[in-house]
Amino acid sequence: MTVWVVSGTGTEVGKTVATAALAAAALAAGRTVAVLKPAQTGVPVGEPGDAAEAARLGGPVTTAELARYPEPLAPATAARRAGMAPLRPVEIAEAAQKLATEHDLVLVEGAGGLLVRLDEEGATLADTARLLGAPVVLVVPAGLGTLNTAELSAEALWAREVELRGLVLGSWPRRPDLAERCNLADLPAVTGAPLLGAVPEGAGALRPVDFRAAAPGWLAPDLHGSWQAAEFTAREAAPPYTAG
């Protein structure tokens, strides 16, 4: 069984586009892929959610949702306000395990950050990963402020004895600033986890055919890609050239 849990250090860090890239790279490597979005919040019934977007960009994957809550809030809060049942980690684990019997890779994309609550008892996606025995791919911002949230997320995983497989930069800018360039070295240092990819800024706006062709080049071999962290860091961390 191969299940990867895709989480982030917060909202709007690029999890869905990163999930699509993971799916595209795995498909290009000949794997069958399922994308499970346990709790979709803030999207009306009948409209495409994050799993559908990952499939639109990434390619022919099986998609699944377990619950959809109307308000764009943490799943536990959204469920309570809607008068709906919350999700439990065991439900997510069972759904992921079933998909894993039929696919080479299952990507479980969380909502918000790693420790966003799923239910009133305080269960989180990190607890789900522990129940599954699945590693977490952590999507992080590139810029100022990311070191603190990345290290806190890593410590939360260590405390739960969950493997942090590595970090993926959710949106790498065309013109990185000083903090972004420095973070290429600092993020692995503070989290103890390798950089495993960098999704370029604006990747989600690419045509699906172009996205799928490019995605393996954004991800490391451990994630079915060809991206090399050392080469990327050496190139991108160098100060920008300025004419004398």
Secondary structure, 3 states (H helix, E strand, C coil): CCEEEEEECCCCCCHHHHHHHHHHHHHHCCCCEEEEEEEEECCCCCCCCHHHHHHHHHCCCEEEEEEEECCCCCHHHHHHHHCCCCCCHHHHHHHHHHHHCCCCEEEEECCCCCCCCCCCCCCCHHHHHHHHCCCEEEEECCCCCHHHHHHHHHHHHHHCCCCEEEEEEEEECCCCCHHHHHHHHHHHHHHCCCEEEEEECCHHHCCHHHHHHHHHHHECHHHCCCCCHHHHHHHHCCCCCCCC
